[in-house]
């Protein structure tokens, strides 16, 4: 058993440190001063810290500072949300959907885009080491595709897998764990393009009020801008403005998934008209 350092453990909430650094520590299971003193340090880090001291010895605080800075930089670069499929994760670069990027998820109807997105809302809650971001999700539902029953089934499956891996008994029941996971998915039902524009304009403030939000799903972006929407100029402005807002939000360290339908477009190839499937985006 590792001996505990002297003194009372001080929680990180009492320290004045940057949010990115705090998030990196929490995701590594570090929540108190005693936790951070137990961090493993590689030889390269030790050599760098040694140079900070005239006598060739570094204080624990200096060593920790270097380790924390490296963890924060690494987290900002590498955190991704797993798709629960090694094959799909590999296509996306090995880890899944990366934090800080906007990704368009498009395909024909009934392909499973909404189900895929709902699974991400569950997976984002996993610890970083498990393929998540230790965060919460916002699901903007424009089509009525979000299913609480389906998401609950996905969450229950995750809970069972985690319970099987952890042989220690838990003070929290599986039902309570399920309630917690569902409470971390914030669903907004959108009924028209005006509601959609208004919510997107308020979304950055929503995210800043809840820094645990690490995933935003817009399912789908073009639904209210297709059939019966005759003002092409307005539609273009809405889509352009929406894209700009979503990029800004992704820059806050959030994974943004934009679901889109496919539409058939006729292209002129030589003397022939050829049909091809392209993302709708209101077309």
BELWO-V577157 format. One record per residue. N is the residue number from 1. RES is the residue in one small letter. PHI is phi in radians with two decimals (* if undefined). PSI is psi as a letter, one per 40 degrees, with the letter a starting at -180 (none if undefined). OMEGA is omega in whole degrees, 0 to 359 (NA if undefined). Layout:
n/res/phi/psi/omega
N/RES/PHI/PSI/OMEGA
N/RES/PHI/PSI/OMEGA
This chain:
n/res/phi/psi/omega
1/x/*/h/181
2/x/-1.28/h/179
3/x/-1.14/i/180
4/x/-1.45/i/177
5/x/-1.15/i/182
6/x/-1.19/i/177
7/x/1.55/i/180
8/x/-1.40/i/177
9/x/-1.25/h/181
10/x/-1.74/h/180
11/x/-1.17/i/183
12/x/-1.21/e/178
13/x/-1.11/e/181
14/x/-1.63/e/179
15/x/-1.68/i/176
16/x/-1.65/g/179
17/x/-2.32/i/184
18/x/-1.16/i/181
19/x/-1.07/d/181
20/x/-1.08/d/178
21/x/-1.17/d/179
22/x/-1.05/d/180
23/x/-1.11/d/179
24/x/-1.08/d/180
25/x/-1.17/d/181
26/x/-1.07/d/180
27/x/-1.15/d/177
28/x/-1.67/e/178
29/x/1.45/e/182
30/x/-1.73/h/183
31/x/-2.26/e/181
32/x/-2.34/i/179
33/x/-1.10/d/178
34/x/-1.17/d/179
35/x/-1.07/d/186
36/x/-1.24/d/178
37/x/-1.22/e/179
38/x/-1.65/e/180
39/x/-1.12/h/176
40/x/-1.35/i/182
41/x/-2.19/h/179
42/x/-1.46/i/185
43/x/-1.13/d/180
44/x/-1.09/d/178
45/x/-1.09/d/182
46/x/-1.09/d/179
47/x/-1.13/d/180
48/x/-1.13/d/181
49/x/-1.20/d/181
50/x/-1.03/d/180
51/x/-1.22/e/181
52/x/-1.37/e/185
53/x/-2.06/h/180
54/x/-1.09/d/183
55/x/-1.47/e/180
56/x/1.48/e/178
57/x/-2.06/i/181
58/x/-2.01/i/177
59/x/-1.29/i/178
60/x/-1.05/d/182
61/x/-1.13/d/178
62/x/-1.16/d/179
63/x/-1.10/d/179
64/x/-1.12/d/181
65/x/-1.02/d/179
66/x/-1.16/d/180
67/x/-1.12/d/181
68/x/-1.14/d/180
69/x/-1.05/d/179
70/x/-1.14/d/180
71/x/-1.10/d/181
72/x/-1.13/d/179
73/x/-1.11/d/181
74/x/-1.12/d/181
75/x/-1.11/d/181
76/x/-1.12/d/182
77/x/-1.44/d/199
78/x/-1.90/e/186
79/x/-1.14/h/178
80/x/-2.48/i/181
81/x/-1.75/h/182
82/x/-1.16/i/177
83/x/-1.65/e/185
84/x/1.16/f/177
85/x/-2.47/h/181
86/x/-1.07/d/181
87/x/-1.15/d/180
88/x/-1.20/d/177
89/x/-1.01/d/180
90/x/-1.13/d/178
91/x/-1.08/d/182
92/x/-1.51/e/176
93/x/1.94/e/174
94/x/1.97/d/184
95/x/-2.08/e/183
96/x/2.08/a/181
97/x/-1.47/h/188
98/x/-1.38/h/174
99/x/-1.11/h/178
100/x/1.66/e/181
101/x/-2.22/i/172
102/x/-1.80/h/181
103/x/-2.15/h/176
104/x/-1.62/h/179
105/x/-1.93/h/186
106/x/-2.19/i/180
107/x/3.01/i/180
108/x/-1.18/i/180
109/x/-1.01/i/176
110/x/1.15/f/179
111/x/-1.44/d/180
112/x/1.88/f/182
113/x/-1.11/d/181
114/x/-1.18/d/179
115/x/-1.10/d/177
116/x/-1.04/d/181
117/x/-1.17/d/178
118/x/-1.14/d/177
119/x/-1.10/d/178
120/x/-1.11/d/178
121/x/-1.13/d/175
122/x/-1.39/d/185
123/x/-1.17/d/181
124/x/-1.09/d/182
125/x/-1.43/e/179
126/x/-1.19/i/174
127/x/-1.18/i/181
128/x/-1.00/d/181
129/x/-1.14/d/179
130/x/-1.64/e/181
131/x/1.77/e/178
132/x/-2.01/a/179
133/x/-2.29/e/180
134/x/0.92/f/186
135/x/-2.33/a/180
136/x/-2.13/i/185
137/x/-2.28/i/170
138/x/-2.01/h/180
139/x/-2.04/h/179
140/x/-1.67/h/188
141/x/-1.79/h/180
142/x/-1.67/e/186
143/x/-1.93/e/185
144/x/1.37/f/184
145/x/-1.52/e/184
146/x/-1.22/h/181
147/x/-2.12/h/179
148/x/-1.09/d/181
149/x/-1.08/d/181
150/x/-1.20/d/179
151/x/-1.12/d/179
152/x/-1.07/d/179
153/x/-1.12/d/178
154/x/-1.12/d/181
155/x/-1.13/d/179
156/x/-1.08/d/179
157/x/-1.11/d/179
158/x/-1.13/d/180
159/x/-1.08/d/180
160/x/-1.12/d/179
161/x/-1.12/d/181
162/x/-1.18/d/179
163/x/-1.15/d/180
164/x/-1.17/d/180
165/x/-1.33/d/182
166/x/-1.81/h/184
167/x/-1.30/e/181
168/x/-1.25/i/179
169/x/-1.24/i/181
170/x/-1.96/i/178
171/x/-1.32/e/181
172/x/-1.80/h/180
173/x/-1.29/i/179
174/x/-1.09/d/178
175/x/-1.12/d/178
176/x/-1.19/d/177
177/x/-1.09/d/179
178/x/-1.11/d/179
179/x/-1.04/d/180
180/x/-1.13/d/181
181/x/-1.12/d/180
182/x/-1.18/d/181
183/x/-1.21/e/181
184/x/-1.63/e/174
185/x/-1.98/h/185
186/x/-1.76/h/186
187/x/-1.79/h/175
188/x/-2.08/h/179
189/x/-1.59/h/183
190/x/-1.90/h/185
191/x/-1.86/e/178
192/x/-2.77/i/185
193/x/-1.19/d/179
194/x/-1.16/d/177
195/x/-1.08/d/181
196/x/-1.12/d/180
197/x/-1.09/d/182
198/x/-1.09/d/181
199/x/-1.14/d/180
200/x/-1.08/d/179
201/x/-1.17/d/181
202/x/-1.67/e/190
203/x/-1.14/d/181
204/x/-1.07/d/178
205/x/-1.17/d/177
206/x/-1.04/d/181
207/x/-1.16/d/181
208/x/-1.18/d/178
209/x/-1.29/d/179
210/x/-2.28/g/183
211/x/-1.15/e/177
212/x/-1.36/e/179
213/x/-1.19/h/181
214/x/-2.14/e/180
215/x/-2.48/h/173
216/x/-2.24/h/177
217/x/-2.00/h/173
218/x/-1.96/h/187
219/x/-2.20/g/357
220/x/-2.09/i/188
221/x/-1.29/d/189
222/x/-1.82/e/188
223/x/-0.99/d/183
224/x/-1.50/e/183
225/x/-2.06/e/183
226/x/-1.91/c/185
227/x/-1.19/h/177
228/x/1.37/e/178
229/x/-1.80/h/189
230/x/-1.62/e/182
231/x/-1.45/g/184
232/x/-1.13/d/181
233/x/-1.14/d/179
234/x/-1.14/d/180
235/x/-1.06/d/179
236/x/-1.11/d/180
237/x/-1.13/d/180
238/x/-1.11/d/181
239/x/-1.15/d/179
240/x/-1.13/d/178
241/x/-1.13/d/179
242/x/-1.10/d/180
243/x/-1.08/d/180
244/x/-1.13/d/179
245/x/-1.09/d/182
246/x/-1.15/d/176
247/x/-1.14/d/178
248/x/-1.10/d/181
249/x/-1.17/d/177
250/x/-1.04/d/179
251/x/-1.14/e/177
252/x/-1.46/e/181
253/x/1.59/f/183
254/x/-2.24/i/174
255/x/-1.50/h/181
256/x/-1.99/h/178
257/x/-1.97/h/178
258/x/-1.92/h/180
259/x/-1.53/h/182
260/x/-2.51/i/176
261/x/-1.46/i/175
262/x/-1.85/i/176
263/x/-2.37/i/180
264/x/-1.57/h/177
265/x/-2.11/h/179
266/x/-1.63/h/179
267/x/-1.99/i/178
268/x/-1.61/h/178
269/x/-2.08/h/186
270/x/1.18/b/178
271/x/-1.74/e/185
272/x/-2.01/i/173
273/x/-1.65/h/183
274/x/-2.11/h/179
275/x/-1.58/i/179
276/x/-2.55/i/178
277/x/-1.54/h/178
278/x/-2.39/i/175
279/x/-1.01/h/187
280/x/-1.14/c/183
281/x/0.81/f/176
282/x/1.52/e/181
283/x/-1.32/none/NA
